[in-house]
Structures are given as structure tokens and as C-alpha cells.
Amino acid sequence: MDIKHLQHKAMQIREEVIDYAYNLGKCHIGGALSTIEILTALYYDVMKIDPLNPKLEDRDRFILSKGHGTLGLYTILADLGFFSKDHLCTYKKMGSILQGHPHTLKTPGIEMSAGSLGQGISFGVGKALALKLKGLNSRVYVLVGDGELEEGQNWEAIASASHFKLDNLCVIVDNNGLQLDETVVNELSFSNLGDKFASFGWNVKTIDGHDIKEIVESLKERRDNQKPIAIIANTVKGKGVSFMENEISWHCNKMTDEQYRIAKTELKKFRELV
Amino acid sequence: MMKSPRDVFGDALVELGAKNDNIIVLNADLASSTKTIKFQKKYPERHFNMGICEQNMMSVSAGLASEGYIPIVSTFAVFATGRAYDQIRQCIAYSNNNVKIAATHPGLAVGGDGATHQALEDISLMRTMPNMTVLAPSDEVETKKAIEEAVKYHGPVYIRIGRAEMPKLHRDDYDFKIGKGEILREGTDITVVSHGIMTYFSLLAAEQLSNEGISLEVINMASIKPIDRDLILTSIKKTKGIVTIEDHSIYGGLGSAVAEVVVTNDPTPMEIIGVNDVFGESGTADELFKNYGLDVKSIKERIKEFFEKLEEE
């Protein structure tokens, strides 16, 4: 798919996310908006998937480790036809297939139940090992938050991925710099993420996480050295909506009618610029 | 001949590995203690030593299970259920991933390593988790059968594998089923329900008490969840009271599981014997059982007192 088309798709998804978030009320919106270009690149270009056969044996696997950011993923899965868009209005509601945090048994296309942070890379290591045992060339992509990397289990998983030479595993860090209470730097100063992954024996690339061209290129790049890949995607929490961008309070929040109107107007302008 | 169920576990894995290519064994730097080393030697490509990373190991096993493999994850009971509780909860139980957690070194029977290594809460922790099946086999035969049944069953299973040596209580053709207990000795005065090595101790206590005119019905309840409700209710119809015995906390384990059945169906006098809401300590298994009231003599006395109290009423 050409880059222009992917950029438009990302804008369409971002606008829909705002619609569903407004419809729902209070929800995790900031960390959903920061992932949109990454998810768009993966789902509309990079990954082999089949919405009509979510368990296709040789599909690529995507794991959203930062489960709270699931609204962007749900919107994309519905757009691709994994399930009907009607479900998006039921997100977080009683009886919905769309739980507040993703649940693999309820939602087609969700590979892993997540919500308790820090488990996605490990789960991805398990899948990557399984794919090697099966002799499949499919790849495993795990999207983690930078704040989430504070969980110690990640570093067990990062060490094991390197130990088992899992070159079919790619971890993308949604490096938006903010967490629930604070900036990541103020809460648990976590500098030089790329160096940390590299020191554990990973191939590391740092990119602009909103530049679709750069995302696609980095996801498609292969190095024949048996190392897992970490892509540090520098992003903006709340990307696309001025009053949400880099604002901690928009980790989980509710838009007023006026805020919704402003958000829609800004996103429309943003789309026209693309 | 006395044998540790743990030793049988290693051999059982090798047998299962030969029959089923989907079985993968994971351990966390304890292959020689949990005996998964036997599988490792035979099937190195299907054995992963994950290092001292229990949390990672549980989530990795869930990832493998999500791809159709049957991971058997092994570490000490205390680390499996305590250290990696949340990983078991989210990655394994909540997603109903087909992982078998084979936990060794449970209870005071661990001995000298002390309280940090003696899991007295593991059954309690696993039993309250939806989708989780909890097994605590007694002797070597039942341990082997429990692992085989766990592999046949689709869904998460926690298997508590004893370390203390004990004799065979079952014939080799014994047929273990998840959800079923068994009467090992019929009796009419008191129903005794236990698991693991305490089943052996219960049989010894029953023999001694029969000489004193007290008849115990000894039930071995290796399937703690689901529990054999019918067997318990049938037994208490003919006896005067029920006693549970386990090398586990008196809270949340077999005692609680049996009490839930009894209280909600047929309230009956009951006694729960186990470790009384305290941590263990170092010592030999025999010394610890004696000090914490779980040796045959203490068990026998507790049951006798309970019986006499019922007789007075």
C-alpha cells in the first residue's frame, strides 16, 4: 500500500477513535492515539493477516502488551472486518465482545489477553519459539508502552528473546514519555531505552512513531544476525488533538461536547494537510 | 518400597514426550531438582530452561500454548504460585491457555530449606482462580496418572507433586480421573479426606485407631478442583463427622474445599487439620510434621478427640 494511502487510513482511524471515545465517556485515549500510525503500518501493510480467518496458521502475530491502549486496535480490527463496527459502540459495556482491556477469548483478532502490564514480550517470546518449532516464517510483533517497561518481567523476557535468538520477534516501544501519574522520566528515570535493548543483544532502531514511511521501512528491514528487533518509536501521547497532546490527564479521560467538537475540527484539518 | 513422587514425575514426562510431540517442558533453573532434566536429556529441542525467571516462564508457556503446544511448566510450588501469580492469572487462566503447572516441593515436607521454600498456600491461590483445575496426587502411581490425565484434559491444570518418600498406595492399573476421589479404606465412624503424603498418614492413623475401636473411612482426594462432591456427601451420610488433613494451610486448601461442599449441602461436624496460619521453618520433614501436628501420632489424637467429642454430644 502506498504511504499516502496509509497516512489517510491512520487519520480515518484516529477520527473514529475520537468518535468512539466520545461515545463511551471516560476511557484510555492518550495512549491509543499515540499508537495509530504504528498499528496502521502493521495492519494495512506489513503484517500478513486474514480478517475472515483470524487464526490463519501462517499469519503474523500482533500482541498489544499495553492493553489499556486497545481502542485504536479495536477500531482497526473492526475496520478490517475481524468483527462488525457495530461492536465499537459497546466497548467497555456489559456483555460486549470488546472488554476494557483486550481478551483473546472474546474478540476475534486479539492474540493475547492483556491489561496487567509487562507480560506481552514474554507471551511474544512463547509465540516466537512456537513458530520456530513449527518451521513457520511468520513474525511476532509486540507493542509495549515505555512506562510499561518499568515492569521487571519485561527484562526477563528481553534477555530470553536474545538468548533464544528470536529473530522472528519484533518489539515496538510506544515511546510517548508519559504514564498515568507522571512523565516516565520523573517517575522512574528510564533513559536510553535503545541502549538498554542493545546491551541485551537486540537490533535496535529509533524512529519517529508517527512517520508511516519510517515505520513501514523499519518494520520491513531485516538483518541476518539472529537477533530480535526493538523499534523505539518516539510518539506523542494524545497525538492529533492539541489539548490532549503531551497531557498526562488524557491518559484516561472524558471529552466534553465542546472538546469533542474541537478535536474533530483539528483532526479534519490535520487530515486535509496529509 | 518408599519412593518420592517427584522422581516418577521425571520419568512420566519422558514417556509422555515420546507419545506426544506437542509436549514442551519448561523449567526455571531447577531441572535437576524437579527432575525435568530427564526430559531435557531425551528431548533437548522441546525443553527450555528459562533461567531464574518464573514470571517470564509462565507467560512464555501461555504463548506456546496459544500456538497449540502443551507446555508443562515446572518449578517449586512456592515460586510457581507466588512469584508468578499474576502471570498465571492473566496469561494462563483468564485466557484458558492449555498450560500444565507441575509444581514440586510443596508443604512442610520440603524440610531444611525452611519457610521461603515451603508452599503452604499454593492450593488456596490456585483453587480460587477461574478455569484452573487443581490436583494433588498422593503416591508415585497417582502422580504419573495425574500428569497423564492433565495432558489429556484441555485447559490449565495445577499439579502439586510431593517430594517426601512414601510407599505405593495404588496398583499400577489404577484409573485416576479429574473430578474423582476414591475410598482407600471403608469405615463407619469418621470420614477422613486428604491428599499427598497425608493420605498415607491417614491410612496409618486409620489402622491404629481401628485397634482402639474407631472406624475411619479414608478418602484420597487428589482432585481438589473440581472436587468429588458426591463421594464426600455419600461418605458423611454413614459417618458421624468429617476430618480433612493436608500439608498446607488450614485456610483455602482441601479443608476449605470440603467445608464448602459440606456446609452448603449437608452440615456435618468437621475438623480441619493442616498448618495453622503460620509459616514453617527449617528441620527434617519428620520433625516439622511432628511440631506442626501433622505426624501420624498427632493426627490420630486429633481424630480421636474429635470422635470422642461427637460421642459425648
Interface residues (C-beta under 8 A of the other chain):
Chain A: H103 T104 L105 E111 M112 S113 A114 G115 S116 Q119 S122 F123 G124 V125 G126 K127 A128 L129 A130 L131 L133 K134 G152 Q153 E156 A157 A159 S160 H163 F164
Chain B: I24 E45 R46 F48 M50 G51 C53 Q55 N56 M58 S59 V60 S61 A62 G63 L64 A65 S66 E67 G68 Y69 P71 D86 Q87 R89 Q90 C91 Y94 S95 N96
